[in-house]
Amino acid sequence: MLTPCTAAVWLAVAIAQDQPDPRQRVRTARELARQGSAAIPALRTLIKDPELEVRLEAVKSVVAIGTQHSLDPLVEATRDADPEIQIRATDGLVNFYLPGYVQTGLGATLRRAGGGIVARFTDSNDQIVDPFVQARADVIEALGKLARGATTMEARANAARAAGVLRGRQAVPDLITALRSKDSRILYEALVALRKIREPSTGPEIAFLLRDLDERVQLAAIETTGVLVNREALPRLREILQRSENTRVRRATLSAIARMPDPASRPLYRTYLTNRDDELRAAAAEGFARLQSSGDIPMLEKAFKDEGRMNPRLSLAFALVMNGQTEIAEFSPLQYLINQLNSRLWRGVSHAFLVESSRIPAVRSALLPVLRSSSKSEVTMVAQVLASSGDTAAIPHLEPLTRHPDPEIAQEALRALRTLRARQ
């Protein structure tokens, strides 16, 4: 039996479909957004309308409704031949799992120009869902198909970005196929997506892009190679480091090498630890961090004491923590990393180092008392670190924070608990 609301929705659609003027059907599709989930079946019908403007307005309404009932029609809409509909459907799918995405995604910049569309990608591509968020398999499949063969390069690149934001492991084969494109935007977005998904077996598949002529693509390939720990690429990376005259490429290359501990890289680290370039010194210190050799401690302690620049000094603190200096004291390396969580400029760097070093049990134990700190930044970011560690021993220490009077701290504690419990 139809409810009065549902009956009204279907009556509006029936009337609109009888109208030869597509503008009436467009208005109906727009007005249905105010009816919420009850309008989804009717909008699903309008998504199949022969007129592009009607289908487009129907997709916008489905995205605006944004409930779980929006997913099926949006998956269907990804199969539409129009690139704007593909892009808006893509952003709508991501928005369900990452609320607010449609305000910053490619669809937010779309406009029609002649017979095509114009859109502008944002420069940053760091959005990603929490580890406990699992997108439906058919959603990832739809995004993968678009990344492989959407109507336009923009729609393909946008789908590749979306697959990365949702950690869509099922889309990896499609992203690998996308790497055969000649379009630099698609290559870049596919590489970043693979970096976010972190499937190690994909490392060798991107090696051919390590010398790409587009600097942005080359840098993405180098960084992704390091994140995926593709040791087979080490000889090629060392050659690039030796021969490249591009400072940005050399920095990215040494950083990638530093992610793959290999005693054969030690001479490189020694050479660059005293380089004039801050970022190269920092990358060298990170290399020593991951070698985890106690024999390096005296050298690292001296470098930490003498270093006057923040970036390499943080890396040196990370190196000392990774080499066993896990105590918390006024001038200790671990305390130095914790202190920088209060810095807007450096908290991201410090947070990343703490996430990696928290794989060491002694570091996790040392971080637990920080949850009682008076600093909101320290408490919330350490909660994130402990969640990333996967150590469920942190759960009893996080639970009291869910009742904290500061709502941001309470919310972060809840997120951390959800992440940890999802891994049990």
C-alpha positions, 0 to 999 in steps of 0.5 A: 500500500502506497503512503500519501507521500509516495503516491504523490511522488508517483503522481508527479512523475506520471504527470511529468512523463505525460508532458512533451516539454522536457522542462516540466520533467526537469522541474519534477526531477528537481522538486523530488529532491525535497521528498527524501528517500521516498522519491528515489524509485521515481527518480530512478525512472527519470534517470532513464529519461531520453532527455539529457537534462532530465537525467542530469537533474534526476542524478543531482536530486539523487545525490542531494538525497544522499541516503543508502537508497541513493546508491543503486540509482547512482551505480546505474547512472555511472553507465550513462554515456554523458560525462557530466552524469558519470562525474556527478554519479561518481561524486555522489557515490563517494559522498555517501561514504565521505560526507561533504565530498560533493562540495569539493569534488570535480562535480562542484566545478562542472559547467557546460561549454559548447558541446562539452564540459569544463571542470577543474581538479583540486590540487590536493588529493589526500581525502580517504575514508576511515579504515572501518568504512567499507564501500559496497563491491558494486560501487567499487566495480562501477568506479573501476569501469569508469576509470578504465573506460569512461566517456572523457578523460576527466570522467576517467580521472575522477573515477580513479580518484574516487576509487582511491578515496574509497580504498577500492581494492577491487578496482586495482585491475582497472587502475592498472589498465588506466595506467596505459593511458596517454593522458597525464591526469589519468596517470596521476590519479590512478597512481595516487589511488594505488598509493592509497589502496596500498596493494604491494603486488601493484608495485612492479606494474608502475615501474615503467612510469618512474621516468615519465616525461611529465614531472607530476606523473614521475613524482607520483610514480616514485612516491607510490613505488616507495609506499608500495615497497617495491624493492625491485625498483631500488636499482632504478631509483638509485640511478635516477637519484644519481643522474637527475638534475631536478631537485624535486625528483631527487628529493622524492627518489631519496624519500622512496629509497628510504622507505625500503630498508636496505644496507646497500643504501647506507652510503647514500644516507651518509652522503645526503645526511650532510647535504645543504638541502633540508629535504634531502637531509630529512630523507636520509635520516628517514633511511637510517630510521628504517635500517634500525641499526644501533650502531647509527645512534651516536651519529644520529644523536649528534646530527639531531643536536646540531640540526637547526631546521625543523624538517630534518630535525623531525626526521632525525627524532623519528630515526632515534625513536625507531632506533630504540629511544622511546622514553618520554622526557623533556628533551627526548626525541619522542617527546619532540615528535609529540610536541610538534602535534601542536604545530599547524605547520608540522603536525602532519609530518610528526603524526606520520612519523608517530603512526609508523613508529607506533608499530614498536610496542614500546612506543605504543606504551609510551604514547598511552599517557598522552591521552590524558594530556591537556592539549587537544591536538596531542590527545586527538592525534595520538588517538589516531596514531593508536587506532592506526597501530591496530593494537586493541590494548589501547581500547580501555584507554580510549573508552573514557575519552568518548565521554570527554566534555570536549566533543572533538576529543570524544568524537575522535575517540569514537573513531579510533575505537571503531577502527580498532574494533573493526580489526578484532 
